[in-house]
Amino acid sequence: MTIPTQPSPILGGKYTAITGAVSSSQCISCAVGRYSLTAASQCDSCFEGSYASTTGSSSCTSCAAGRFIAVTGSSSCTNCPGGQFQGSTGSVNCDTCSVGTYASGAFTVCGSCIAGRYSDTSGASYCTSCTGGKYSTTSSATSSSSCSACPAGNCFSLILSPLPIFLKPPPKKNR
């Protein structure tokens, strides 16, 4: 029989509050959202901006860019909602997109509205198309005033395209 001369430290992800514990069965795994380092007498909550998705975690993971968590002890992060973005990891909130841009969720940057579309409010989750018979060549447009009436002699095609398509009417046939 071997007589222990030194106590064996508890591995990370587990703890025991029992003084003089004699068995590893007296060690308890940390719950999700919590972690412990080696030789712990308790588990600590993951900080805001980080999470632990499994029991027995010895560390927490930072939220990925485009995601956040604003409370301690979380088991997962949340996608930034539409109209918001987050370019950094380990975030506790998301930033709002400015006019002329949009984000539809879990974005790391806001996208610019393409020509033919605009966003006139901050926090937009999509860009609005110019109405029929109007066009715009402006990217990141911030109002419907960027949309102009189609010039005489041209038609605006409502085909979904990143850029407006102008079609000349067919030549008149002489009879």
C-alpha positions as CSV (number, residue, x, y, z in Angstrom):
1,M,0.0,0.0,0.0
2,T,1.3,3.4,-0.9
3,I,0.9,6.2,1.6
4,P,0.4,9.6,0.0
5,T,3.0,12.1,1.0
6,Q,1.5,15.0,-1.0
7,P,-2.2,15.6,-1.9
8,S,-3.1,15.3,-5.5
9,P,-4.5,18.5,-6.9
10,I,-7.9,18.5,-8.5
11,L,-7.8,18.9,-12.2
12,G,-9.3,21.9,-13.9
13,G,-13.1,21.8,-14.5
14,K,-13.8,20.2,-11.2
15,Y,-13.8,21.3,-7.6
16,T,-14.4,20.1,-4.0
17,A,-15.2,22.1,-1.0
18,I,-14.5,19.1,1.3
19,T,-11.3,19.5,3.4
20,G,-9.5,16.2,3.5
21,A,-11.2,14.6,0.5
22,V,-9.9,11.1,0.0
23,S,-11.4,10.2,-3.4
24,S,-11.9,11.8,-6.8
25,S,-15.5,10.9,-6.5
26,Q,-15.8,13.7,-4.0
27,C,-14.9,16.1,-6.8
28,I,-17.8,17.8,-8.7
29,S,-17.7,18.9,-12.3
30,C,-18.3,22.6,-13.0
31,A,-21.8,23.3,-14.5
32,V,-22.1,24.9,-18.0
33,G,-21.3,28.6,-17.9
34,R,-18.8,28.0,-15.1
35,Y,-15.1,26.9,-15.0
36,S,-12.3,26.1,-12.5
37,L,-8.6,26.0,-12.6
38,T,-6.5,23.2,-11.0
39,A,-6.9,22.7,-7.2
40,A,-10.2,24.6,-7.0
41,S,-12.6,24.7,-4.1
42,Q,-15.3,26.3,-6.2
43,C,-16.2,27.0,-9.8
44,D,-16.3,30.6,-11.1
45,S,-18.8,32.0,-13.6
46,C,-17.6,32.8,-17.1
47,F,-17.2,36.6,-17.5
48,E,-19.4,38.7,-19.8
49,G,-18.3,38.2,-23.4
50,S,-17.4,34.5,-22.7
51,Y,-19.1,31.2,-22.2
52,A,-18.6,27.5,-21.3
53,S,-20.9,25.2,-23.2
54,T,-20.0,21.9,-21.4
55,T,-19.8,20.7,-17.9
56,G,-16.3,20.3,-16.4
57,S,-14.7,23.3,-18.2
58,S,-11.3,24.5,-17.2
59,S,-11.7,27.7,-19.1
60,C,-14.2,29.9,-20.9
61,T,-14.3,30.7,-24.6
62,S,-14.6,34.2,-25.9
63,C,-17.7,35.0,-28.0
64,A,-16.8,35.1,-31.7
65,A,-17.0,38.3,-33.7
66,G,-20.7,39.0,-34.7
67,R,-21.9,37.5,-31.4
68,F,-22.1,38.7,-27.8
69,I,-23.2,37.9,-24.3
70,A,-23.9,40.6,-21.6
71,V,-24.3,38.3,-18.6
72,T,-21.9,36.2,-16.5
73,G,-22.2,32.4,-16.3
74,S,-23.4,31.8,-19.9
75,S,-23.4,28.6,-21.8
76,S,-23.5,30.3,-25.3
77,C,-23.3,33.6,-27.0
78,T,-26.1,35.4,-29.0
79,N,-25.9,36.6,-32.6
80,C,-26.0,40.4,-33.0
81,P,-29.6,41.2,-34.0
82,G,-30.4,42.7,-37.4
83,G,-29.2,46.3,-37.8
84,Q,-26.2,45.7,-35.5
85,F,-22.7,44.3,-35.8
86,Q,-19.7,43.4,-33.7
87,G,-16.2,43.1,-35.2
88,S,-14.4,42.1,-32.0
89,T,-14.3,38.8,-30.0
90,G,-15.3,38.6,-26.4
91,S,-18.0,41.3,-26.7
92,V,-20.7,42.2,-24.3
93,N,-22.8,44.2,-26.8
94,C,-23.2,45.0,-30.5
95,D,-22.9,48.3,-32.3
96,T,-25.6,49.9,-34.5
97,C,-25.2,50.2,-38.2
98,S,-25.2,53.8,-39.5
99,V,-27.5,55.1,-42.3
100,G,-26.6,53.8,-45.7
101,T,-25.6,50.4,-44.3
102,Y,-27.3,47.3,-43.0
103,A,-26.7,44.0,-41.1
104,S,-29.1,41.1,-41.0
105,G,-27.6,39.4,-38.0
106,A,-24.3,37.9,-36.7
107,F,-22.4,40.4,-38.9
108,T,-18.9,41.5,-38.1
109,V,-19.3,44.8,-40.1
110,C,-22.3,46.5,-41.6
111,G,-22.7,46.1,-45.4
112,S,-23.1,49.1,-47.6
113,C,-26.4,49.5,-49.5
114,I,-25.7,48.7,-53.2
115,A,-26.6,51.1,-56.0
116,G,-30.3,51.1,-56.5
117,R,-31.0,50.7,-52.7
118,Y,-30.8,53.0,-49.7
119,S,-31.1,52.9,-45.9
120,D,-32.5,56.1,-44.3
121,T,-32.3,54.9,-40.7
122,S,-29.6,53.7,-38.4
123,G,-29.9,50.1,-37.3
124,A,-31.4,48.8,-40.6
125,S,-31.5,45.1,-41.2
126,Y,-32.0,45.6,-45.0
127,C,-31.8,48.3,-47.6
128,T,-34.8,49.6,-49.4
129,S,-35.0,49.4,-53.2
130,C,-35.7,52.5,-55.4
131,T,-39.3,52.3,-56.5
132,G,-40.2,51.3,-60.0
133,G,-39.3,53.8,-62.7
134,K,-36.4,55.1,-60.6
135,Y,-32.8,54.3,-60.4
136,S,-29.7,55.2,-58.4
137,T,-26.0,54.7,-59.1
138,T,-25.1,55.7,-55.5
139,S,-23.7,53.1,-53.1
140,S,-24.3,53.6,-49.4
141,A,-27.3,55.9,-50.2
142,T,-29.0,57.4,-47.1
143,S,-32.4,58.4,-48.5
144,S,-34.9,57.9,-51.3
145,S,-33.8,61.2,-52.7
146,S,-30.8,59.4,-54.2
147,C,-33.3,57.6,-56.5
148,S,-33.9,59.5,-59.7
149,A,-36.6,59.1,-62.4
150,C,-35.5,57.1,-65.4
151,P,-34.5,59.3,-68.3
152,A,-36.9,59.7,-71.2
153,G,-36.3,57.1,-73.9
154,N,-35.1,54.5,-71.4
155,C,-36.9,51.9,-69.3
156,F,-35.9,50.6,-66.0
157,S,-35.9,46.8,-65.7
158,L,-37.2,45.5,-62.4
159,I,-34.9,42.5,-62.7
160,L,-33.1,42.0,-59.4
161,S,-29.6,43.2,-60.1
162,P,-27.0,45.0,-58.1
163,L,-27.1,47.8,-60.6
164,P,-30.0,49.3,-62.5
165,I,-30.4,48.0,-66.1
166,F,-31.4,50.5,-68.8
167,L,-33.0,49.3,-71.9
168,K,-33.6,51.3,-75.0
169,P,-37.0,50.8,-76.5
170,P,-36.9,48.9,-79.8
171,P,-36.7,51.0,-82.9
172,K,-40.0,51.9,-84.6
173,K,-40.7,50.1,-87.8
174,N,-41.6,52.1,-90.8
175,R,-44.8,50.8,-92.6
